Amino acid sequence: MAYGSTNPSFVRFVKQNSPSVYAKTAVGQQPYDALGRASAGAPQYISVAATSKHAAVALSFAEYLTDAENQTAWCKDPDVVIFPTTTASLDDPFFQNVTGSDPFSQARKLVADQLKTADTNQTNLSPAVQNAIVGQVQLAMQGKKSPAQAVKDAQAKADELLKQAG
C-alpha cells in the first residue's frame, strides 16, 4: 500500500509520467478518524479581505465559483481533474453512474460518495514526511526503483521522521 496526494491531479501525474505504474494503480477512500469521519481531502478555499474595496465583485465571483451547475460543468471538462463541493454536483450521473475500472473512474465514484459526509479536517503530514513519500514515488515513476522498493523506503523514511518528531 502506498499513500499519494489527496488531490486528484496526482493520478493524472502518475498516468502522464509512468503509464506502467498507472496501469497498476488503485484508489482508496480517505481514511476515517477515530470518530468515523473521513476527510474531504485537500479542499480549496475562497476568501476576501473585510477591507476590500471590491467586496461586491468578490462575492459575485465566489457565488459563480460555488454554483453547482458551474462546478459540475468544470468537473466534466476532460482537461480538468477536480471534484465539486456541492452535493447537487455530486449527485450528477457523471459521478454516480461511473462504469470504468481505470483509476480516474474509481476515484470519481469513490470521492463523490465519500465527499457527501466528509469533514474538512484532514491528516496533515509534515513537509519532511510528505517529501520523503513523494520523492520515493517519483523514483519509482522514473524507473530508478521498483515500486515495491520505493514503498518500502518511503515507509522507512516516514517512520524515522515520525519517530524523531515524537
C-alpha positions in Angstrom: 0.0 0.0 0.0 1.3 3.5 -0.8 -0.2 6.8 0.1 -0.4 9.5 -2.6 -1.7 13.1 -2.6 -5.4 13.5 -1.9 -5.5 15.9 -4.8 -7.0 14.1 -7.8 -4.4 15.7 -10.0 -1.9 13.2 -8.5 -3.5 10.4 -10.5 -3.1 12.4 -13.7 0.6 12.9 -13.0 1.0 9.1 -12.5 -0.8 8.5 -15.8 1.4 11.0 -17.7 4.7 10.2 -16.1 4.5 6.4 -15.6 1.9 4.6 -17.6 3.1 1.2 -16.3 2.6 2.4 -12.7 -0.8 3.9 -13.6 -1.9 0.6 -15.0 -1.3 -1.0 -11.6 -2.7 2.0 -9.6 -5.8 1.6 -7.5 -7.5 4.3 -5.4 -8.9 4.0 -1.9 -11.1 6.1 0.2 -9.8 8.7 2.6 -9.0 7.2 6.0 -11.6 7.6 8.7 -10.7 9.1 12.0 -11.4 7.7 15.4 -15.0 9.2 15.3 -15.7 7.5 11.9 -15.4 10.7 9.9 -13.5 10.9 6.6 -11.5 14.0 5.5 -12.6 16.0 2.5 -9.1 15.7 1.2 -7.3 18.9 0.1 -10.0 21.5 -0.3 -9.5 24.9 -1.9 -10.8 28.0 -0.1 -12.0 31.4 -1.2 -11.6 34.4 1.0 -12.0 38.2 0.6 -10.4 40.7 2.9 -13.0 42.5 5.0 -11.4 45.8 3.9 -11.6 45.0 0.2 -12.8 47.9 -2.0 -14.3 45.3 -4.3 -16.3 43.2 -1.9 -19.4 43.0 -4.1 -17.4 41.8 -7.1 -15.6 39.3 -4.9 -18.9 38.0 -3.6 -20.2 37.6 -7.1 -17.1 35.7 -8.1 -17.4 33.4 -5.1 -21.0 32.7 -5.9 -20.0 31.9 -9.5 -17.3 29.5 -8.3 -19.6 27.8 -5.8 -22.6 27.4 -8.1 -23.5 23.7 -8.5 -24.1 24.0 -12.3 -20.7 25.6 -12.9 -18.9 23.2 -10.7 -20.5 20.2 -12.4 -19.5 21.6 -15.9 -15.9 22.2 -14.8 -15.7 18.6 -13.4 -16.8 17.2 -16.7 -14.1 19.0 -18.7 -11.6 16.3 -19.6 -8.7 18.7 -19.2 -9.6 19.4 -15.6 -9.2 17.0 -12.7 -11.3 18.4 -9.8 -14.2 17.4 -7.6 -17.1 19.6 -6.8 -18.1 21.0 -3.4 -21.8 20.9 -3.8 -24.0 17.9 -3.1 -26.1 18.6 -6.2 -23.0 18.2 -8.3 -22.0 15.0 -6.5 -25.5 13.6 -7.4 -24.9 14.2 -11.1 -24.8 11.0 -13.2 -21.2 11.9 -14.2 -20.2 10.9 -10.6 -22.9 8.4 -9.7 -23.0 6.2 -12.9 -19.3 5.6 -13.3 -18.6 2.4 -15.1 -14.9 2.5 -15.9 -12.3 0.5 -13.9 -9.4 2.9 -14.5 -8.1 4.9 -11.5 -9.8 8.1 -12.6 -13.2 6.4 -12.8 -12.6 4.7 -9.5 -11.6 7.9 -7.8 -14.6 9.8 -9.3 -17.2 7.5 -7.9 -15.4 6.9 -4.6 -14.8 10.6 -3.9 -18.3 11.6 -4.9 -19.8 9.1 -2.4 -17.4 10.0 0.4 -17.5 13.8 0.0 -21.2 13.8 0.9 -20.4 13.0 4.5 -16.7 14.2 4.8 -15.3 16.8 7.1 -12.9 19.4 6.0 -10.3 18.5 8.6 -7.5 16.4 7.2 -4.5 14.5 8.2 -1.5 16.7 7.7 1.9 15.2 7.1 4.9 17.3 7.9 6.7 18.7 4.8 9.6 16.3 5.5 7.3 13.2 5.7 5.4 14.3 2.6 8.7 15.0 0.7 10.0 11.5 1.7 6.9 9.8 0.3 6.6 11.9 -2.8 10.4 11.5 -3.5 10.1 7.7 -3.4 7.0 7.7 -5.7 8.9 9.9 -8.1 11.9 7.5 -8.2 9.5 4.6 -8.9 7.8 6.6 -11.7 11.2 7.3 -13.2 12.1 3.6 -13.1 15.0 4.3 -10.8 13.5 2.0 -8.1 10.9 -0.8 -8.2 7.5 0.3 -6.9 7.9 -2.2 -4.1 11.3 -0.8 -3.0 10.0 2.8 -3.2 7.1 1.9 -1.0 9.4 0.2 1.5 11.9 3.1 1.5 9.1 5.7 1.8 7.7 3.8 4.8 11.1 3.5 6.5 11.8 7.2 6.0 8.4 8.3 7.1 8.6 6.1 10.2 12.0 7.5 11.0 10.8 11.1 10.7 7.7 10.5 12.7 9.8 8.8 15.4 12.1 11.8 15.5 9.1 14.2 15.8 7.9 12.3 18.9 
